[in-house]
Structure formats: structure tokens, C-alpha cells
Amino acid sequence: MKILENKYSNKTFENIKHIDDYGNEYWYARELQKVLEYKDWRNFQKVIDKAVLSANNTVSREEDWVVEVNKPIKTGKGKEEIIKDYKLSRYICYLIVQNADPSKEVIALGQTYFAIQTRKQEITEQEYDSLSDDEKRFYQRKLTKQGNYTLQKVASAAGVKNMAEFHNAGYKGLYNGETADDIFKRKKLRYREDILDNMNEDELVANLFRINQTKQKLLKDNVQGKKEAKDVHYEVGKKVRKAIADIGGMMPEEMPKPKKSLKELERERKKLEIKEQKKLEKIK
């Protein structure tokens, strides 16, 4: 790790950060490509495409994660040529390093740098306290989606093929033997409903802690093998459960199910937005 720190530092990524006229930070894809030691643009373009696909699958609202720009460059003969580049948000940079070649030393530093400082994952205590109960659920659900995505990448690198079994190991530890299917049935959910979409804030936080601690232990202990990874997930879940018990907290399976799932709330919000839009159109 000392060799890595001597060769790279957080300044490696800070030095190529740009700020636009509105105070928004961004990185150019071509500059990030060089820092991440990708010689071929076509290969790096594939990593960007994967990151965008992941962002679309994990965040409900579309945002300007990637903005295409044309940049003039000087060729070897002194002529000017226009090449395609992208302005990348911090969040998409975070997903790019998650999808990049893990064999490159600089990738590990990039994953830490963008994960810790990603603006999408930042919120002040005051801002969080001002959210409604449902808004807190949306926020924690977003973090669990992002956390599970990263955990699956780490588990896959450790040799896990059956992700359902791997996730069940964590649930069994945290829920005193219950699998995802058991939780689904206990909550009396309808076909294809997501159990995480039907958890309250506290239950989501407990699961997020399980997810993050499992990822950290898999990486720290360099766990290899599907059985070993499953065992780690189970033990972490069990320890999170014990921690809740030790402080006299409510067990996750005892936490009340919210009246509405996050999918239902999302649909209601969209209907309301459409209704408000129609009202505005009538006024115009």
C-alpha cells in the first residue's frame, strides 16, 4: 500500500478536476482515461457506457452525469483536429472506477476517492432531519442500491456466482435465519415487489450497515471463494443483529412495514406531477 501511496495520491484526481461557472465540479473523460491508465479510448468508452447503464438502473431521476463535448487538439503535424470528449459528474466517475479494470493499482485509489467524496452520497445532518419519513426512506433506499451494486462487484471478484445465495447469507445473519423469500412472505408482499422498497428508515439503515461492513471485510481480508464470501456475509449480518440487541434496539423483523412501498409513492408522485403540469398548461 505504501508503494501505491507514493505513486498516487488524492491529488491524482483533484489535479484534473474542473469547476464550471456555476460552481459544479466535473472531470474530462480523456483526462480521467490517462490517469486510470487506459491507452485505448475505445476500451475506456466501454467502461463509461457501463457506468451510465448502472446509473440509469440505480437512480430514478435522469441527470447530466455525462455531457458530450467537442475539443480541439493539436496533431503531430501541428494541425488542429476535433475529438469527442465528455464532462463527467463525480457520481459517474465513481461508477466508472467501479467498472474499471481492478488489476490496475490506481483503480483502488480512485474507488476510495470517489466513493468517499461523491456528492450524490453527501447530505448534512440538518438537511436529513428536515426530510419527511418517506423522503428519508427514498434516501436510504438509494444508498442501499448503490451499496449493493458495489458489494456485488466485490463478491463477484471473490468468486461468488450465485448472488441470490450470497445476499441470503447476509439476510439470514441479520434476520435470525430468514431468507429474502421469508422476509417477502412475512411482509405479505405482492408478486415481484422488492423487500427493500417495503422497509422503513431504520430497517434500511440496518441493512445498509450490513452491506457496507460486508464489503469492507471482503476487501480488507482479501476473501476468496464463494463459501468464504457467504460465511463473511452471514457473520457480518449476525454481528449487526447483535449490535442492535446490545443497545436494546428493535430487531429488523419486528420493525413495522410502511403503509406504502417506495414504488407506490413514486407512482403517486409522478401522477401528481402530471396533474400539476396539466394545470399549468391550462393556465397558459
Secondary structure, DSSP 8 states (H G I E B T S, - for coil): -HHHHHH--THHHHTTEEE-TTS-EEEEHHHHHHHTT---HHHHHHHHHHHHHHHHHH-SS---SEEEEEEEEE-TTS-EEEEEEEEE-HHHHHHHHHHS-TTSHHHHHHHHHHHHH-GGG---HHHHHTS-HHHHHHHHHHHHHHHHHHHHHHHHHTT---HHHHHHHHHHHHTTT--HHHHHHHTT--TT--SGGG--HHHHHHHHHHHHHHHHHHHHTT--SHHHHHHHHHHHHHHHHHHHHHTT---GGGS---SS-HHHHHHHHHHHHHHHHHHHHHH-
